[in-house]
């Protein structure tokens, strides 16, 4: 689709051209289907979180009225507020989509941004599909430019990469030209933020990051539409994005640019089967498999996990804290807890991360038996694997392996599974099957290019 850039052309100029040219040709069927599933998954997660304390705090912060829907809540809001709340809710339980190789959570950023601008401006479903496709593709590709380095610098990739991705998404939905889109991407670099200090105590700021990035994308796009200038070398410049957020690694822009507009990497997005950190998912599968062999929690002396070095600081260290997480949210980023609760319950859904469940002494006792060793041959971040070696009281050893993430590119969930997840999340949030079905139908109509009508996503006043 895209002609080669001149060697001295800004990287963001290629992204802007992709965003504009995507609007000139029909989306491939597989891309449109991924967009449909992202809309469905994000909306279900918004419903699941609608009565949580952090969403109530988010609602209290809203300060606008308008045409935009906060999914699961009454009334209408301005685009910035709707994007913030829907992003907060969609990412709040860490049950949203992920992209192996990043990892990043594109849906919780891009979908809220695009839906908000679409309702605000009265756009078409086709504009939504185009915007979500552009933003998701760019966010996934941006995550491959400097793998692990953003986390290493203390930033959250979803938070910082979400801003330029959302900016491009909103520009694509609005039909802005290449110059305006370039300026929006350039401006978004100055609005990107999000540190990972939430890991220290299970506080809520990670939940905020997706909505804040969605807001930043809308702001950048509307500023550019009005004529605001942003730096064209925002990504590769001497004082640019990757210099600021990933200083330990020289960025490689080839995964961002190669095949852009011709090969869609968003088709490999993973939809999570478990409500916890991405890299822990294969280990939960291993724990479930081990329990299915007839091993009981009281049989286990130790469970040693072979892990990628890049996952340690977020999911394993400090090991004493991870074995005894202070609250349900911190437990989502504790591999020992997730493995233990998955072993005992056979799942790791929303019910496994309540404040009551995380204090269960039987789960904590098993988590205390979980340890890790770094495997130099681990494929992280290209591939997320699981490997548990369990030593039992009778002296025997059991080993279980998961070669990839279930729900990801190598073992994708079926569309019916993602719809079942949506229904489960809606029920968790207090919506019955007919009500949830009406919202799912409305989202399908949007993804197919129809009218944007999210009345089915609003609660009664």
Secondary structure, 3 states (H helix, E strand, C coil): CCCCCCCCCCHHHHHHHHHHHHCCCCCCHHHHHHHHHHHHHHHHHHHHCCCCHHHHHHHHHCCCCCCECCCCCCCCECHHHHHHHHHHHHHHCCCCCECCCCCCCCHHHHHHHHHHHHHHHCCCHHHHHHHHHHHHHHHHHHCCCCCCHHHHCCECHHHHHHHHHHHHHHHHHHCCCHHHHHHHHHHHCCCCCCECHHHHCCCCHHHHHHHHHHHHHHHHHHHHHCCCCCCCCCCCCCCCHHHHHCCCCCCCCHHHHCCCCCCCHHHHCECCCCCCCHHHHHHHHHHHHHHHCCCCHHHEEEEEEEECHHHHHHHCCCHHHHHCCCCHHHHCCCHHHHHHHHHHHCCCCHHHHCHHHHCCHHHHHHHCCEEEEECCCCCCCCCCCEEEEEEECCCCEEEEEECCCCCCCCCCCCHHHHHHHHHHHHHHCCCCHHHHHHHHHHHHHHHCCCCCCCHHHCCCC
